[in-house]
């Protein structure tokens, strides 16, 4: 077993044996951060032009890539409106605790 980032206990762990590999990552810190950001968002100006959408742990990005074929780290990702829309729907329906804003209310 080893971490994807040596000195980051919140990075994902690789577990490898002769027949398979497994990835694990603690997500509690991400969920707590997102909750704090949603609280801040509820007190922020509604007229601001930009807002954060979500915090995405590596393990979630890998899960979305595996399940849906959406590579959020690809250079072209943000230029593909259909993929961005699908990604947002996935986060809102399957990973809502990672939302960093109350954007679902405005969507």
SULMOQUI-V683117 format. One record per residue. N is the residue number from 1. SS is DSSP state (2 for helix, 1 for strand, 0 for the rest). NEAR is the number of other C-alpha atoms within 8 Angstrom. Layout:
N | SS | NEAR
N | SS | NEAR
This chain:
1 | 0 | 6
2 | 1 | 7
3 | 1 | 11
4 | 0 | 8
5 | 0 | 8
6 | 0 | 7
7 | 0 | 4
8 | 0 | 7
9 | 0 | 8
10 | 0 | 8
11 | 0 | 11
12 | 0 | 14
13 | 1 | 11
14 | 1 | 12
15 | 1 | 9
16 | 1 | 8
17 | 0 | 6
18 | 0 | 4
19 | 0 | 4
20 | 0 | 6
21 | 1 | 8
22 | 1 | 7
23 | 1 | 9
24 | 1 | 8
25 | 0 | 9
26 | 0 | 8
27 | 0 | 8
28 | 2 | 6
29 | 2 | 8
30 | 2 | 11
31 | 2 | 10
32 | 2 | 8
33 | 2 | 9
34 | 2 | 15
35 | 2 | 12
36 | 2 | 9
37 | 2 | 10
38 | 2 | 12
39 | 2 | 9
40 | 2 | 8
41 | 2 | 10
42 | 2 | 8
43 | 0 | 6
44 | 0 | 6
45 | 0 | 5
46 | 0 | 4
47 | 0 | 4
48 | 0 | 6
49 | 0 | 4
50 | 0 | 4
51 | 0 | 6
52 | 0 | 6
53 | 0 | 8
54 | 1 | 10
55 | 0 | 9
56 | 0 | 8
57 | 0 | 8
58 | 2 | 8
59 | 2 | 10
60 | 2 | 8
61 | 2 | 11
62 | 2 | 8
63 | 2 | 8
64 | 2 | 11
65 | 2 | 11
66 | 2 | 8
67 | 2 | 6
68 | 2 | 6
69 | 0 | 7
70 | 0 | 9
71 | 0 | 9
72 | 0 | 8
73 | 0 | 5
74 | 0 | 6
75 | 0 | 5
76 | 0 | 6
77 | 2 | 11
78 | 2 | 8
79 | 2 | 5
80 | 0 | 8
81 | 2 | 7
82 | 2 | 6
83 | 2 | 9
84 | 2 | 10
85 | 2 | 8
86 | 2 | 8
87 | 2 | 9
88 | 2 | 8
89 | 2 | 8
90 | 2 | 9
91 | 2 | 12
92 | 2 | 10
93 | 2 | 7
94 | 2 | 6
95 | 0 | 9
96 | 2 | 8
97 | 2 | 7
98 | 2 | 13
99 | 1 | 15
100 | 0 | 15
101 | 0 | 15
102 | 0 | 10
103 | 2 | 7
104 | 2 | 7
105 | 2 | 5
106 | 2 | 5
107 | 0 | 4
